[in-house]
Amino acid sequence: MNTALLINGQLKQTKQKKKVINPSTQEAFAEVCWAEEAEIEEVIIAARAAVTSGVWRNLSFDARKECLLKISEGILAHAAELAQLETANTGKPIKETTFMDIPSASKTFAYFAEHAQEYLQKDRLQLTEPAQASINFQAHGVAVLIVPWNYPLLIASWKLSQALAAGNTVILKPSSLTPLTALALGQIIHDAGLPEGVVNIINADAEMFGLRVCSDPRVDMISFTGSNEVGKKIFGYSSAHPKKMLMELGGKSASIILEDTDVELAVNASLCSIFLNQGQMCTAMSRILVHKKLYETFLKEFSQKAGRIKIGPGDDYQTQMGPLISEKQRAQVICYVAQAVNQGAKLIHGGKIPEGEQFKKGFFFEPTVLGNVSEKMGIFHEEVFGPVACVSSFSDEKEAIALANATRYGLAASIWSSDSNRAERLAQELDAGIVWINTYGMFYNEVPYGGCKASGFGRELGREGLLEYGQSRSIVVDRTEGAKPLVNYWYGF
């Protein structure tokens, strides 16, 4: 297991170390390198030098493609180890890391390796005047990628694969809570033989890193996924030297279950939409809006099935829901639930730490179902980031859309209906960057993902996502006969 930082093509040990906690046991099981200001300055210098030299951006698409495919293959070659690390570090069930997170990370590198040239090729325009224009794609330069703790390897792979395919050099900072798979990826990238300084992976204090790196004029782009609170700080840091920003800042997503929906289908899918990864997802459908005709039936079946979810340590293949990431996160979830009950929500299931000797260690919390949740309650609006489903009823389409949009966030939504045309019509009215119809959480490398309102701006994935990691350069050539354009005579004498 690599615990060193990747700096200027070298795996570097540091004097400072930081322990990593397993949320299933509350025990420290690893110690990783920790950067101080000297290492942070070193990575900025390395990434900037690699931009200046053109060692990466001037490579052909085929050469870049070969490097990205090596990374993709390296992830697959170490898939079992990476899945175990991700589970130990985050607490999420081993089935999720094995069958979802790790394969998806590999596929993302492969996808952008194969499609970068297609997406970024030069466009030529024939203008009405006797002139011709070409639009070229230009990488931003040094891209700082800041990754959250809930999907450490997958989101790092999203950002890295696009940034590299576009021709940027990279400084990647994982969450200090979950740095292990990012550091392991550093070993894979090192072994893939990328030029020095192109990829730098550094584990450091968030405040120091943000202040030091995000404000630096040698940095050209920041791609951040995380909380609104931290996002605002990054805006503040970067204001000293403005740069390209890509922000994904969370959500309070709503699932609309219409009266013509198959209840069993909606119940089963809704369980996944809020309890997957212990509800620690920006796209979690934490507000489930059910037509009043189905409300009582849905609530009863949903809560009964939530009660059958098997809670346990992440490394147990029987586990369906693991622990939360930390004691701080669990305490926050407990406070949100208590506040909701005090404001009139009905606790249908869960709401506490599970009983039993096996749960005395670890940050476990029961899947929780709250009924009678109204728009007036704080939990209807605040992102809990835990396994708490808020179930509300509505009378008609107009009310459903109004409730779904009654949030400062605008990341994701789901609509459930036997009439797909009806669902697609309603999807146009939702304030959300992505809407799933009769499904949940289907991410494709071809499809852009991102939010609006307080959920941020910019896109990851797809052609639109890749284009975020660079900018267009327009080149206009005058083709006037005799090489004497009109502008030649404007002030000519």
C-alpha positions, 0 to 999 in steps of 0.5 A, a space after each residue: 500500500 502506497 502512503 507516499 505523496 506523488 510529487 514531480 514524478 517521484 513517490 516522496 516520503 514526508 516527515 509528517 504523518 497522519 493516521 487513517 481511521 476505519 469507520 467500521 472499527 474506529 481504529 487507526 489502520 494506516 499512516 500516510 504522508 502529510 505535506 507541509 508548506 515546502 511540499 505544497 510549494 514543490 508541487 506548484 513549481 512542478 506542475 507549472 514547469 510541466 505546463 511551461 515546457 509543454 511536456 504533456 500538452 504538446 503530446 499527440 492525442 495518441 500518446 496521451 491516450 496510451 498513458 490514460 489507458 495504462 492508468 485504466 489498466 492499472 486500476 483494474 490490475 489492482 482492483 481487489 486491493 483498491 476495493 478493500 482500501 476504499 471500504 476500510 477507509 470509507 466504511 462503505 460495503 465491499 460489494 459497492 466498492 468492488 462492483 461499482 466504484 473501482 470498475 467505474 473509475 477504470 472505465 472513466 480513464 478508458 472513456 476519455 482516452 478513447 474520445 478526447 480527440 473526437 471531442 477536442 478536435 479543431 473546428 473550421 468556420 467559413 465566414 460570410 466575409 472573405 475570411 476563415 476562422 478556426 476554433 482550437 482547444 487549449 488546456 487551462 494549464 495547472 488544474 487543482 482537483 479537490 476531491 470529497 471523502 464519499 467517493 474518493 477514487 471515483 471522483 478523483 478519476 472523473 477529474 483526473 481523466 478529464 484534466 489529463 485528456 484535455 492537456 492540463 497538469 494536475 495537483 490532486 488533493 484527496 480528503 484527509 479522511 479518505 486519502 488511501 486510494 488516491 495515494 494508491 492511484 499515485 503509485 499506478 500513475 507513477 508506474 504508467 510513466 507519465 512525464 515529471 510534474 504532470 500529476 501531483 497528489 498531495 495529502 495536506 491540511 485543507 485550510 492550509 492547502 486552500 489558502 496556499 494553492 487556491 490563491 496562487 497565480 500559478 494555478 489556472 483552474 480549480 475543480 472542487 466537489 464538496 460542501 457549500 461551506 468549503 466551496 465558499 472558502 475556496 471562492 474567497 481564496 481564489 479571488 486574489 487571482 481569479 481563475 477557472 472554477 468548476 464547483 459541485 456543492 451538494 444537493 437536497 434532491 427530490 424524488 417524485 412518485 406519481 399516482 400511476 407508479 408501480 409502488 413496489 418498483 418505486 419502494 425498492 428503487 427509493 431504498 437505493 436512492 437514499 441508503 446507498 453509501 449510507 446516504 452520504 451522496 450529493 445526489 441522495 433522494 433525501 426528499 421523497 414526494 409521494 402522491 397522496 393516493 399512494 402515500 400511506 401504502 408507500 410509507 408502510 412498505 418503504 419503512 418495513 423494507 428499510 428495517 430489513 437492511 443489514 447493517 454491519 462492517 464494510 468488509 462483510 459481503 453480507 453488509 448492505 449499509 455500513 457506518 458513517 464516515 466519522 463520529 462528527 458526521 453521525 452526531 450531525 445526523 442525530 441532531 437533524 433527526 431530533 430537530 425534525 421530530 421536534 418540528 413535527 415530523 413523524 419518526 417511522 423507523 430508525 433514528 438511533 444507533 443500532 443496538 448490539 455488541 457489534 455496533 459499540 465500535 464504529 460510526 453506525 446509524 440506522 436507516 431512518 424514515 421520517 413521515 409527514 415532513 413539510 416544507 416548513 421544517 429545516 430538514 426539508 431544506 438542509 443537506 443531512 448527508 446521512 441515511 435519512 429519508 424525508 417522505 412527504 405527500 402531494 396532491 397534483 403535478 403543480 404541487 409536486 414540482 413546487 415542492 421539488 423546487 423549494 430548495 436552494 439546491 439544484 443537483 438531481 431529481 427522480 420521477 416515477 411514472 408509468 407514463 414516460 412522456 408525462 415524466 419527461 414533460 415534468 422533468 423540464 420543470 425541475 431545477 436540477 442538472 440531472 433528472 432520472 426517470 424510472 431509475 436512480 443514480 445511472 451515471 454514464 461517461 457520455 452524459 454530463 453531470 452537475 448542478 445549478 443554484 447552490 449546487 454549483 456550476 459547470 459539468 463533469 463527464 461527457 463532451 461538456 465536462 471535458 470542455 470545462 477543462 480547457 478554453 477555446 482559442 479563435 484564429 481568424 484569417 483574412 482571405 481578401 483578394 490581393 491581401 488588402 482587407 477593408 481594415 487596411 483602408 480605414 485610416 489609410 492615407 
